[in-house]
Amino acid sequence: MKGPLNGVLTLSLAETLPGPFATMLLAELGADVVLVERPDAGDPARSWPHVFASLAHNKRSICLNLKDSTDRKKFMGLVATADVVLEGYAPGTVAKLGVDYDALRAVKPDLVYASISGFGQTGPYRDRPAHDVSTQAIAGLMADQTRRAGSTPTIPWADLASGVFAALSIVTALYARDATGKGTYIDVSMADTLVSLMAPWIVPAINKGLALDISTGPAYGSFDCSDGRALTLSIAYEDNFWRSLCQAIGLPEQAELKFGARLKQSNALRAMVAQRIAVQPLTHWADLFDAQRIPWSPVNSLEEVAGDHHFLDRGLFDTVMNTAGKPEVYVRQPLLFSAFSRPPLKPAPGLGEHTEEILGSASEPQDGTKN
């Protein structure tokens, strides 16, 4: 079973979340991803073994010290046979190490080279250090939290979004290379990716238009059930869904209220909905709402997500024996192709596990050219 990216050799100099998330997607689509890790330490995410494993499965690992001329020459030998290099250092770092795009394309002219950084390779904030929360704040994702002191996002959306955009850009560049024979350099900014995702909110704000705000509806959000569980309703502007909900929970007098009218009395209506939901357990509403085709979902714990029969049926989880011989469950990438099967899962590699295997088969460049 080979994925659509079978044979695409990708060298990853990226650590922690953004780059590893991008290369995880590529690896599960069939690419041969090699983690180039620092000797002794490796990716800092190894301090959280299961976090590391969640993104490092189906990859190989080698240890090279790129500050060392001998190891750097070995790396150049790998570059000569590679399709993609991805790095996640602060801007300017790879140039100091001698492994920037200009240095590497002298070895492999059609190389696709991607960089992920907080604010990108250009602009006034280029050299500002950044983690996820900094980019969420500057891109507007925290705008509704500005009055809550100490508020901190719990999901690193910039890390994950930039990883998705990086994977998309790499696949796009490989497609273009097939047509033109040319490689390219890709500049991925975590902050830029979030601004892009915020377009449906930013554009109305700067153009003084109508903002997208469906969250103020009376049946959009979470509600407590009688058994201590919670569910969400996601009825926005749809009058038909609202009508069905009212009939299902016993609010016939409110059933014919249109979207605009519902917004005007949203707080009162939400209280009515909450009161009705609270008298029955989640299982009661699950059967009733499914029967009436009302958009709802349970509020799952992380463990419950892994046991949800829908996701299991979709093949989103798979079990593999790790290097210690113990079973571990991983989340699969979510894309399904009719012409390709998902490649089998392999465990996350040990630090430098494949160094001899990979370097033994690599050719070293001579005088800056490929052998």
C-alpha positions in Angstrom: 0.0 0.0 0.0 1.7 3.1 -1.2 0.4 6.6 -0.7 0.2 9.4 -3.4 3.5 10.9 -2.2 5.4 7.6 -2.3 9.1 8.2 -3.1 9.1 11.9 -2.0 12.2 12.1 0.2 11.7 14.9 2.8 14.4 16.1 5.2 13.0 17.8 8.3 15.0 20.2 10.4 11.8 21.4 12.2 10.9 20.6 15.8 8.1 20.6 18.3 4.7 21.2 16.5 4.4 23.2 13.3 7.0 21.4 11.1 6.4 18.0 12.6 2.6 18.3 12.0 3.3 19.2 8.4 5.7 16.3 7.8 3.3 13.9 9.6 0.7 14.7 7.0 3.3 14.1 4.2 4.5 10.9 5.8 1.0 9.5 6.1 0.5 10.3 2.5 3.5 8.1 1.6 6.5 10.5 1.7 9.8 9.2 3.2 10.3 11.7 6.0 13.7 11.8 7.7 14.0 13.7 11.0 17.5 15.3 11.1 17.9 15.6 14.9 20.6 17.1 17.1 22.8 14.4 18.8 22.1 13.6 22.4 19.0 15.8 22.7 16.9 15.5 19.5 13.6 17.2 19.1 12.6 18.9 22.4 9.1 17.3 21.9 10.8 14.0 22.9 10.3 15.3 26.5 6.6 14.5 25.9 7.0 11.0 24.4 3.3 10.6 23.4 3.1 14.1 21.9 6.3 13.3 19.9 4.9 9.9 18.8 1.6 11.5 17.7 3.5 13.4 15.0 6.7 11.3 14.4 5.1 8.0 13.4 6.0 6.8 9.9 9.2 8.8 10.0 12.9 7.9 10.3 15.5 9.6 12.4 19.1 10.4 12.0 21.5 12.4 14.3 23.7 15.1 12.7 25.3 18.2 14.2 25.0 20.8 11.5 27.5 23.0 13.2 30.1 20.3 12.5 31.6 20.4 9.0 31.8 16.6 8.6 28.1 16.2 9.6 27.1 19.1 7.4 28.8 17.4 4.5 26.8 14.2 5.3 23.7 16.3 5.3 24.5 17.8 1.9 24.9 14.2 0.6 21.3 13.6 1.7 20.1 16.8 0.1 21.5 15.7 -3.2 18.9 12.9 -3.3 16.0 14.7 -1.5 12.9 16.3 -2.9 11.9 18.5 0.1 13.7 20.2 3.0 11.6 21.8 5.8 13.1 23.9 8.6 11.6 25.7 11.6 14.4 27.8 13.0 14.3 31.5 13.6 15.0 33.5 10.4 18.7 33.7 9.6 19.7 30.6 11.6 20.0 28.2 8.6 22.2 30.7 6.8 24.5 30.7 9.8 24.6 26.9 9.7 25.3 26.9 5.9 22.1 25.0 5.1 19.9 27.8 3.8 18.0 27.6 0.5 20.8 29.1 -1.6 23.4 26.6 -0.2 21.1 23.6 -0.8 19.9 24.5 -4.2 23.5 24.5 -5.4 23.5 20.8 -4.5 19.9 20.1 -5.7 18.6 22.8 -8.1 15.0 21.5 -8.2 14.7 21.3 -4.4 11.5 22.4 -2.7 12.6 24.2 0.5 10.1 25.4 3.1 10.6 27.5 6.2 8.1 27.9 9.1 8.6 30.8 11.5 6.5 33.0 13.8 6.3 36.1 11.5 8.0 35.0 8.3 11.3 35.8 6.6 10.5 39.4 5.9 8.7 42.4 7.6 9.3 44.4 10.7 8.5 41.5 13.1 10.8 39.0 11.2 13.3 38.7 14.1 10.8 38.8 17.0 10.7 35.5 18.9 7.2 34.0 18.9 5.3 31.0 20.2 1.7 30.2 19.3 -0.1 32.6 21.7 1.9 35.6 20.3 0.6 34.9 16.8 -2.9 34.2 17.9 -3.0 37.6 19.7 -1.6 39.6 16.8 -3.9 37.9 14.2 -7.1 38.7 16.1 -8.0 35.3 17.4 -8.0 36.6 21.0 -9.9 39.8 20.2 -13.0 38.6 22.2 -10.7 37.9 25.2 -9.0 41.2 25.5 -11.0 42.2 28.6 -10.2 38.9 30.5 -6.8 39.3 32.2 -4.6 36.3 32.1 -6.6 34.6 29.3 -4.6 32.1 27.4 -5.7 29.9 24.4 -5.5 26.2 25.1 -5.1 25.0 21.5 -2.0 26.0 19.5 -4.0 26.9 16.4 -1.0 28.8 14.8 1.3 25.8 15.1 -1.3 23.4 13.6 -2.6 25.8 10.9 0.9 26.7 9.7 1.7 23.0 9.5 -1.3 22.4 7.3 -0.4 25.4 5.1 3.2 24.2 4.9 2.1 20.7 3.7 -0.2 22.3 1.2 2.5 24.6 -0.2 5.0 21.7 -0.4 2.6 19.5 -2.4 1.8 22.5 -4.6 5.5 23.1 -5.2 6.1 19.5 -6.1 3.2 19.6 -8.6 4.7 22.7 -10.1 8.1 21.1 -10.2 6.8 18.2 -12.3 5.5 20.8 -14.8 8.5 23.2 -14.9 11.4 21.3 -13.5 12.1 24.1 -11.1 12.3 24.0 -7.3 11.3 26.9 -5.1 11.6 28.5 -1.6 8.5 28.7 0.6 8.1 31.2 3.4 5.4 30.1 5.9 4.5 32.6 8.6 2.4 31.3 11.6 0.9 34.7 12.0 0.1 35.0 8.3 -1.8 31.7 8.3 -4.0 32.8 11.2 -4.8 36.2 9.5 -5.8 34.2 6.4 -8.1 32.0 8.5 -9.6 35.1 10.1 -10.6 36.6 6.8 -14.4 36.2 7.3 -14.1 38.3 10.4 -11.3 40.8 9.5 -12.7 41.8 6.1 -16.2 42.8 7.5 -14.4 44.7 10.3 -12.1 46.8 8.1 -14.9 47.4 5.5 -17.5 48.3 8.1 -19.7 45.4 7.0 -21.9 42.8 8.7 -19.8 40.5 10.8 -20.1 36.8 10.9 -21.4 36.0 14.4 -23.6 32.9 14.6 -22.6 32.2 18.1 -25.2 34.7 19.5 -28.0 32.4 18.4 -30.2 30.8 21.1 -29.4 27.3 19.9 -25.8 27.5 19.1 -23.4 26.3 21.8 -23.3 23.8 24.6 -26.1 22.7 27.0 -26.1 20.6 30.1 -28.1 17.3 30.3 -29.6 15.7 33.4 -26.9 13.1 33.7 -24.0 15.5 33.9 -23.1 15.2 30.3 -23.2 18.1 27.8 -24.2 18.4 24.2 -23.9 21.1 21.6 -26.6 22.4 19.3 -25.4 24.1 16.1 -28.5 25.8 14.8 -27.5 29.2 13.2 -29.7 30.9 10.7 -31.7 27.8 9.7 -35.4 28.2 10.4 -36.2 24.6 9.6 -33.7 23.3 12.2 -35.0 25.7 14.8 -38.6 24.6 14.1 -37.6 20.9 14.5 -35.8 21.7 17.8 -38.7 23.5 19.3 -41.1 20.6 18.4 -38.6 18.1 19.8 -38.1 19.8 23.2 -41.6 21.2 23.7 -41.4 24.8 22.7 -44.2 24.9 20.1 -45.0 28.6 20.6 -41.5 29.6 19.6 -41.2 27.3 16.6 -42.1 29.8 13.9 -39.7 32.5 15.1 -37.4 33.6 12.2 -33.6 34.1 12.5 -33.8 37.9 13.1 -36.5 37.6 15.7 -34.6 34.8 17.5 -31.5 37.1 17.7 -33.5 39.9 19.3 -34.6 37.6 22.2 -31.6 35.3 22.1 -30.9 35.2 25.9 -34.5 34.4 26.8 -34.8 31.7 24.2 -31.4 30.2 25.1 -32.6 29.9 28.7 -35.8 28.1 27.6 -33.7 25.7 25.5 -31.3 25.1 28.3 -34.2 24.4 30.8 -35.7 21.8 28.4 -32.4 20.0 27.7 -31.5 19.8 31.4 -34.4 17.5 32.2 -33.2 14.5 30.2 -30.0 12.5 29.9 -27.8 12.8 26.8 -28.9 9.4 25.4 -32.5 10.6 25.3 -31.5 13.7 23.2 -29.2 11.7 21.0 -31.9 9.4 19.8 -34.5 12.2 19.4 -32.2 14.7 17.7 -30.9 12.1 15.2 -34.4 11.0 14.4 -35.5 14.7 13.8 -32.2 15.5 11.9 -31.3 18.3 14.3 -27.6 19.3 14.2 -26.0 18.3 17.6 -23.0 16.5 19.0 -22.0 15.2 22.4 -19.2 17.1 24.2 -16.7 14.3 24.2 -13.7 13.9 26.5 -10.4 13.2 24.6 -10.8 9.5 25.6 -14.3 9.4 24.3 -13.2 10.8 20.9 -11.0 7.7 20.5 -14.0 5.5 21.2 -16.5 7.2 19.0 -17.9 4.6 16.6 -18.1 7.2 13.8 -14.4 8.0 13.9 -13.5 4.4 14.3 -15.6 3.6 11.2 -13.8 6.3 9.3 -10.4 4.8 10.2 -9.1 7.8 12.1 -7.4 5.6 14.8 -4.9 2.8 14.4 -2.8 0.8 16.8 0.9 0.0 16.3 3.5 -1.7 18.4 6.1 0.9 19.5 9.8 0.4 19.6 9.4 -0.9 23.2 7.0 -3.6 22.0 3.9 -1.9 23.5 0.7 -1.0 21.6 0.1 2.6 21.0 -2.9 4.2 19.3 -2.2 7.0 16.8 -4.5 9.4 15.0 -4.4 9.0 11.2 -4.3 11.9 8.7 -8.0 12.5 7.7 -7.8 12.5 3.9 -9.3 9.5 2.0 -8.4 8.8 -1.7 -10.3 6.3 -3.8 -7.1 5.5 -5.8 -4.8 5.1 -2.8 -4.9 3.2 0.5 -3.5 4.6 3.7 0.1 3.3 4.2 0.5 1.0 7.2 1.4 2.8 10.4 5.0 2.6 11.8 6.0 3.6 15.3 7.8 6.9 16.0 11.6 6.4 15.6 14.1 6.3 18.4 16.6 9.2 18.4 19.1 8.5 15.5 17.6 5.0 14.9 18.2 5.2 11.2 21.5 7.1 11.0 23.6 4.3 9.7 20.9 3.0 7.4 20.3 6.3 5.7 23.8 7.7 5.6 25.1 4.4 4.3 22.9 4.7 1.2 23.5 8.5 0.6 25.8 9.9 -2.0 28.0 12.9 -1.0 28.1 15.9 -3.3 31.5 16.8 -4.8 32.3 20.5 -5.3 28.7 21.6 -4.7 27.2 19.3 -7.3 25.2 16.1 -7.2 27.0 12.9 -7.9 
